[in-house]
């Protein structure tokens, strides 16, 4: 009888790394919670990383952040360029807390220069938890896949009552109209959402409207 030598088992390095990855995830949550626990009321501003300076949406994000700081809020952004930069710029300009939750990407996302409180993340989901946990409202400016991800995360958590409702404000009626028409049309018609769930989001066209909605929401909640 011929004996066949068994091929030595090669350890799966990726599987070996997985348990250790848990510690990195825990560390990101601990660091994020520790850094943000004393920021007070804050508003998270989201939007594209590709809209240029001087664009109407860039200027609107800057003005919105400035007004929100004057209303007593810190500003949280993703810490990168474009709309994120505008949000941090407006907050810094108004003398407020300008927080950037930056993310490590294959193409490096350099933190913008208007942040006065920078926190770095490796995992998107850890970063998103911090966006939600410490925000009193979300203001969603025009953006792409990343912005849609952050928008859908917030409205799903509110819809499923995994978190208390807070203002989710879409900036730019012209930009968001197609999304709202789709939700109010085929999505509602097929019963995939309920009419009351469409009220989770509000659409505005001015920075002043953003501040007004947030103030009204919390004034009503205090009653």
Protein Blocks (a to p, Z undefined) as FASTA:
>chain_A
ZZdddddddddfklmmmmmmmmmmmmmmmmmmmmmmmnopaddddddfkbcghiaklmmm
mmmmmmmmmnopacddehiahjlmmmmmmmmmnopacdddddddfbacdddfkbcbdcdd
fblklmmmmmmmmpcbdcdddddfklmmmmmmmmmmmmnopaccdddddehjklmmmmmm
mmmmmmmmnopacfklmmmpccdfbfklmmmmmmmmmmmmmZZ
